[in-house]
Amino acid sequence: MKNNTSHSKGLKWGPFVARIPFIHIKLRAAEFFQGIVISGATAFAGIPIAMGMGLTFEEGVALSLIAGTLIAAGPIIFGVPFAPGWVTPAYPIVIGVFATMGYYSPAGAEYQVETFQFMSALCIEFTLLTAILGMTGLSSKIVNYIPNTLKSGIILGAAIAAFYQVFFKEFDSKYMEQPVAMTIALAICILTTFSEPFKKLASSNKNFQKLSSLGLLPGFVIAATVAYVIGEATLNITWGFKFPDVVTLFERTSPFSIGFPTPDMYLNALPLVIIGYILLFGDIITGKAILNDAQKERPDEVLDVNVNKVHLSIAVRNFLGLIINPNFPTQGALWTGVHVVVAERWRKGPKEMPSIFDGLGSYYLMAIPLLYITMPFVTLMQPLMNIALNLTLVLTGFACAYVALAIPKTNAETACALLIGLLVAFSGQYVWVALLVGILLSVFVVGLHKKQ
């Protein structure tokens, strides 16, 4: 069998390789339609957050268009063999910080220039950090020096913040607006994603296995249907096409329009950026491990899984987003569910999927703005966006709790991680205190070891 690398097709630019759809990427119908449906279910999850920061629904659609397009650039424009997504665990922490600073409200905050200047500070620092670590190759060394207790506490803090957001802070304003549909969506998605009995069924039954591979889609579709049937959502379809108002979004959010952050904003943003980066690095390592495992069965296509290039691609995507609409932390490395599904199909051989970029490219073609300009889709999804957001947060909470609670090896580490997690989740704009306390606990209570 002919051995070639993932560089063999595409247009090389700098350290990256761009692949043009339908020329360098073959359309895979299964991944394309699955991408449309699943992306359609999650596309508007960020809109309630945008509206909570003072933007309109229409501006939220434009924000989703930009974020989705830049995310899709990961495998298509930069040639990174990952299924990219948000740095999702960081989102509930970011929301909490913005809320304590008066920049976010579940019912919708009043638009403030300072909100998006602070968001710009986050994006500028995150862009610089990922770019510097990508160019120097120091990411692994730096992250390895972070104590496991602190890592566990940060990830656990993301879980706590996510659960608190859904079941306490925004329970009345979002959950209880559609209680039946919300409960059905969460119950089905938790069952198909995290249930051990369900996993056993899936291991011996192809239908359950397919259901499991669809992630939050089955729960979302069933809940959406129920919502419309029982009147928790109102069907009000508008026909036609309309391009989102990107110009207004630029004028109201871009630092090139509203002005750049003040020095104190950069200082306040730094702890959040550090937390976001630690969570991002975990995603990068996870994505690489999944591909390395699948690579053993695909010697015909040797993937270039270069951590430094992944960093640089994320830096460029964040920089481009910063120019139009700073939106931390939407430009991350990994959408784990999609990554696993595509990698598992790719590993079955070239007959199943000739190149992993065929699968990734087909999946992410949805980000060529078909969904966002199609008014029937936009108006269909508008009443369901809170379900999409709550599903995203709760599944993130479960996943983070799984990872965080597996890290501590002693009672002292577990107790310290819990305290750090609570501080990360609830200290708001003083989140730097959580990092400081985490370092102190790691040194004086757990003790530092040569190998973490």
C-alpha positions in Angstrom: 0.0 0.0 0.0 1.3 3.4 -0.9 2.4 5.4 2.1 1.8 9.1 2.0 1.4 11.9 4.4 -1.4 14.4 5.1 0.7 17.0 3.3 0.3 15.3 0.0 -2.9 17.2 -1.0 -3.6 20.9 -0.6 -2.0 24.3 -0.9 0.9 24.9 1.5 1.0 28.4 3.0 3.5 29.1 5.8 3.5 26.1 8.2 -0.1 25.3 7.2 -1.8 23.4 4.4 -5.2 24.6 3.0 -7.6 22.2 1.4 -10.2 23.5 -1.0 -13.6 21.7 -0.6 -14.5 19.5 -3.6 -10.9 19.8 -5.0 -8.7 18.6 -2.1 -11.5 17.4 0.1 -14.0 14.8 -1.2 -17.5 15.3 0.0 -18.6 12.5 2.4 -22.4 12.6 2.5 -22.7 10.9 5.9 -20.4 13.5 7.6 -21.9 16.4 5.7 -25.5 15.7 6.7 -24.5 14.8 10.2 -22.6 18.0 10.4 -25.6 20.0 9.2 -27.9 18.4 11.7 -25.7 18.4 14.8 -24.3 21.8 14.1 -27.8 23.0 13.6 -28.7 21.8 17.0 -25.7 23.6 18.6 -25.2 26.6 16.3 -27.2 29.0 18.4 -26.0 27.9 21.8 -23.9 31.0 22.1 -26.6 33.5 21.2 -28.2 33.6 24.7 -24.8 34.4 26.1 -24.3 37.2 23.5 -27.8 38.5 24.4 -26.9 38.4 28.1 -24.0 40.7 27.3 -26.2 43.3 25.6 -26.4 42.2 22.0 -29.6 41.7 20.0 -30.6 38.3 18.7 -29.7 39.4 15.1 -26.2 40.3 16.3 -26.0 37.0 18.1 -26.7 35.2 14.8 -23.8 37.2 13.2 -21.6 36.3 16.1 -22.4 32.6 15.6 -21.7 32.9 11.9 -18.2 34.4 12.5 -17.4 31.9 15.3 -18.5 28.9 13.2 -16.7 30.0 10.1 -13.4 30.5 12.0 -13.8 27.1 13.8 -14.3 25.4 10.4 -11.1 27.0 9.2 -9.1 24.7 11.5 -9.1 21.6 9.2 -10.0 23.3 6.0 -7.7 26.4 5.9 -5.0 25.4 8.4 -4.9 21.7 7.7 -5.1 20.7 11.4 -6.5 17.2 11.6 -8.7 18.0 14.6 -12.5 18.6 14.8 -12.3 22.1 16.4 -14.8 23.7 18.7 -15.1 26.1 21.7 -12.9 25.9 24.8 -16.2 24.9 26.2 -15.2 24.3 29.9 -14.0 27.9 30.1 -17.4 29.3 29.1 -19.2 29.0 32.4 -16.3 30.5 34.2 -16.2 33.4 31.8 -19.9 34.0 32.2 -19.5 34.0 36.0 -16.7 36.6 35.8 -18.6 38.8 33.4 -21.7 38.6 35.7 -19.8 39.8 38.8 -18.4 42.7 36.8 -21.8 43.8 35.6 -21.2 42.8 32.0 -23.6 39.8 31.9 -27.2 39.2 33.0 -29.4 36.2 32.3 -32.3 38.5 31.4 -30.0 40.5 29.1 -27.6 43.2 30.2 -27.6 46.7 28.9 -25.1 47.1 26.1 -21.8 48.6 27.4 -18.7 49.3 25.4 -16.6 48.1 28.4 -18.0 44.6 28.1 -16.5 44.1 24.7 -13.3 46.0 25.5 -12.8 43.5 28.3 -13.6 40.7 25.9 -11.0 42.1 23.6 -8.4 42.0 26.4 -9.1 38.3 26.8 -8.8 37.6 23.1 -5.6 39.7 22.7 -3.9 38.0 25.6 -5.1 34.5 24.6 -3.9 35.1 21.0 -0.4 36.2 22.2 -0.1 33.3 24.7 -1.0 30.6 22.2 1.2 32.2 19.5 4.2 32.5 21.7 3.9 29.0 23.0 3.4 27.7 19.5 6.5 29.5 18.1 8.7 28.5 21.1 7.4 25.0 21.7 7.3 25.6 25.4 3.7 24.6 26.0 4.3 21.0 27.2 7.1 22.1 29.5 5.0 24.9 31.1 1.9 22.8 31.6 3.9 20.0 33.1 5.0 22.3 35.8 1.5 23.1 36.8 0.6 20.9 39.9 -2.1 18.3 39.2 -4.1 19.6 42.2 -4.4 23.0 40.5 -5.3 21.4 37.1 -8.0 19.3 38.8 -9.3 22.3 40.7 -9.6 24.4 37.5 -11.4 21.6 35.6 -13.7 20.9 38.6 -14.4 24.7 38.8 -15.6 24.6 35.2 -18.0 21.8 36.1 -19.3 23.5 39.2 -19.8 26.8 37.3 -21.7 25.0 34.5 -24.1 23.3 36.9 -24.6 26.5 38.9 -25.4 28.4 35.8 -28.1 26.0 34.7 -29.7 24.8 37.9 -29.4 27.9 40.1 -28.4 31.2 38.6 -30.5 30.9 35.4 -32.9 28.2 36.5 -36.0 30.5 36.6 -35.1 32.6 33.5 -34.1 29.7 31.2 -34.9 26.2 32.6 -38.4 26.9 33.9 -39.4 28.7 30.7 -39.3 25.2 29.0 -39.2 22.8 31.9 -40.5 19.7 30.2 -38.4 20.0 27.1 -35.3 20.9 29.1 -35.7 17.9 31.4 -36.3 15.5 28.4 -33.2 16.9 26.6 -30.9 16.6 29.6 -32.2 13.2 30.6 -31.7 11.7 27.2 -28.3 13.3 26.5 -26.9 12.3 29.9 -28.2 8.7 29.4 -26.7 8.4 25.9 -23.4 10.1 26.7 -22.5 9.1 30.3 -24.6 6.1 31.4 -22.5 3.0 32.0 -25.5 0.6 31.4 -26.1 2.4 28.1 -22.4 2.1 27.1 -22.7 -1.7 27.7 -25.7 -1.9 25.5 -23.9 0.2 22.8 -20.9 -2.1 22.9 -23.1 -5.0 21.7 -25.7 -3.2 19.6 -25.0 -1.2 16.5 -28.2 0.9 16.8 -27.3 2.0 20.3 -23.7 2.6 19.2 -24.9 4.9 16.4 -27.3 6.7 18.9 -24.4 7.2 21.2 -22.1 8.6 18.5 -24.7 11.4 17.7 -23.9 13.1 21.0 -26.6 15.6 22.0 -28.5 15.4 18.8 -31.2 12.7 19.7 -32.0 14.5 23.0 -32.2 17.9 21.3 -34.4 16.7 18.5 -36.9 14.9 20.8 -37.0 17.8 23.2 -37.5 20.3 20.4 -40.4 18.3 19.1 -42.0 18.1 22.5 -41.5 21.8 23.1 -43.3 22.7 19.9 -46.1 20.1 20.5 -46.9 21.2 24.1 -46.5 24.9 23.5 -43.2 25.5 25.3 -41.9 26.8 22.0 -43.9 28.7 19.3 -43.5 27.9 15.7 -43.2 31.2 13.8 -41.3 30.4 10.5 -40.1 33.3 8.3 -39.2 32.4 4.7 -36.4 33.7 2.6 -32.7 34.5 3.1 -31.0 37.2 5.1 -27.3 37.7 5.6 -26.5 38.4 9.3 -25.6 42.0 10.2 -21.9 41.5 10.6 -21.3 45.3 10.1 -23.3 46.3 13.1 -21.6 43.6 15.2 -18.2 44.9 14.1 -19.3 48.5 15.0 -20.5 47.4 18.5 -17.8 44.9 19.5 -14.6 45.2 17.6 -11.7 47.1 19.3 -11.0 48.8 16.0 -14.5 50.4 16.3 -15.1 50.8 20.1 -11.5 51.3 21.2 -8.9 49.0 22.8 -9.0 47.8 26.4 -7.6 49.9 29.3 -4.5 48.6 31.2 -6.5 47.4 34.2 -8.7 45.3 31.8 -5.6 43.4 30.6 -4.6 42.8 34.2 -8.0 41.5 35.2 -8.2 39.3 32.1 -4.9 37.5 32.7 -6.1 34.9 35.3 -9.0 33.9 33.0 -6.7 33.6 30.0 -4.4 31.3 32.1 -7.4 29.1 33.1 -8.6 29.1 29.5 -5.2 28.0 28.2 -4.9 25.1 30.7 -8.2 23.8 29.6 -7.3 24.3 25.9 -4.0 22.4 26.4 -6.0 19.5 27.8 -8.1 19.4 24.7 -5.1 19.4 22.5 -3.6 16.4 24.3 -6.9 14.6 24.1 -7.2 15.2 20.4 -3.7 14.1 19.7 -4.1 10.9 21.8 -7.3 10.0 19.8 -5.5 10.4 16.5 -2.3 8.6 17.6 -4.5 5.6 18.6 -6.3 5.6 15.2 -3.1 6.2 13.3 -1.9 2.7 14.1 -4.4 1.3 11.7 -3.9 3.9 9.0 -0.3 3.7 7.8 -1.4 4.9 4.4 -2.1 8.4 5.6 0.4 9.7 8.1 -1.0 12.7 9.9 1.0 15.7 10.9 -0.2 16.1 14.5 2.1 19.0 15.5 1.1 20.6 18.8 3.0 23.8 17.8 1.0 24.2 14.6 -2.2 23.6 16.5 -1.3 26.4 18.8 -0.5 28.7 15.9 -3.7 27.9 14.0 -5.7 28.7 17.2 -3.7 32.0 17.6 -4.5 33.1 14.0 -8.2 32.2 14.3 -8.5 34.1 17.6 -6.7 37.1 15.9 -9.1 37.1 13.0 -12.0 36.9 15.4 -10.6 39.7 17.4 -10.6 42.0 14.4 -14.3 41.5 13.6 -15.9 40.3 16.9 -13.8 39.3 19.9 -15.4 36.2 21.4 -13.4 34.3 24.0 -13.4 31.3 24.3 -15.1 30.1 21.1 -11.8 29.4 19.1 -10.6 26.3 20.7 -8.9 23.0 19.6 -11.5 20.3 20.0 -15.1 19.2 19.6 -14.5 15.9 21.3 -17.6 14.1 20.2 -17.2 15.0 16.5 -13.4 14.2 16.7 -14.0 10.7 18.0 -16.8 9.9 15.5 -14.6 11.0 12.5 -11.4 9.4 13.8 -13.2 6.1 14.4 -14.6 6.0 10.9 -11.2 7.0 9.4 -9.4 4.2 11.3 -11.5 1.6 9.5 -9.5 2.1 6.3 -9.3 4.1 3.1 -12.4 2.4 1.7 -14.4 3.8 4.5 -12.8 7.3 4.5 -9.8 7.9 2.1 -8.5 10.9 4.1 -9.4 12.2 7.5 -9.7 15.6 5.9 -12.6 14.3 3.8 -14.5 13.5 7.0 -13.5 16.7 8.8 -14.0 18.9 5.8 -17.4 17.5 5.0 -18.5 17.8 8.6 -17.5 21.5 8.8 -18.8 22.6 5.4 -21.9 23.6 7.4 -19.9 26.7 8.5 -20.0 28.0 4.9 -22.8 30.3 6.0 -25.8 28.3 4.7 -27.5 27.8 8.1 -27.1 31.4 9.2 -28.6 33.0 6.2 -31.6 30.6 5.8 -34.4 32.3 7.7 -36.6 29.2 8.1 -33.7 27.6 10.0 -33.0 30.7 12.0 -36.6 31.2 13.1 -37.0 27.5 13.8 -34.0 27.5 16.1 -34.7 30.8 17.9 -37.1 29.4 20.5 -34.8 26.4 21.1 -31.5 28.3 21.7 -31.8 28.1 25.5 -32.2 24.3 25.3 -29.0 24.1 23.2 -27.1 26.3 25.7 -28.2 24.3 28.7 -27.4 21.0 27.0 -23.9 22.3 26.2 -23.3 23.5 29.7 -24.6 20.4 31.5 -22.7 17.9 29.3 -19.6 20.1 29.8 -20.2 19.9 33.5 -20.4 16.1 33.5 -17.3 15.7 31.2 -15.2 18.1 33.4 -16.3 16.4 36.6 -15.3 13.0 35.1 -11.8 14.3 34.2 -11.3 16.4 37.3 -12.2 13.8 39.9 -10.0 11.2 38.2 -6.8 13.3 38.7 -6.4 13.4 42.5 -4.7 10.4 44.0 -4.9 11.2 47.7 -7.5 12.6 50.0 -5.5 15.8 50.4 -5.4 16.3 46.6 -9.2 15.7 46.4 -10.0 18.2 49.2 -7.7 20.9 47.8 -9.1 20.4 44.3 -12.6 20.8 45.6 -11.7 24.1 47.4 -9.9 25.4 44.3 -12.9 24.4 42.1 -15.3 26.3 44.3 -13.1 29.4 44.3 -12.7 29.2 40.4 -16.5 28.9 40.1 -17.6 31.6 42.5 -14.8 34.2 42.9 -15.9 36.0 39.8 -13.6 39.0 38.9 -11.3 37.9 41.8 -10.6 34.5 40.0 -6.9 35.3 40.5 -7.4 34.4 44.2 -8.4 30.9 43.1 -5.1 30.5 41.2 -3.1 31.9 44.1 -4.8 29.7 46.7 -4.4 26.7 44.3 -0.7 27.2 44.2 -0.4 27.6 47.9 -2.4 24.5 48.6 -0.4 22.5 46.0 2.9 23.6 47.7 2.0 23.5 51.4 -0.8 21.0 51.7 -0.3 18.4 48.9 3.4 19.0 48.4 5.2 19.2 45.1 6.6 16.0 43.5 9.2 15.5 40.9 6.6 13.8 38.6 3.0 15.1 38.5 
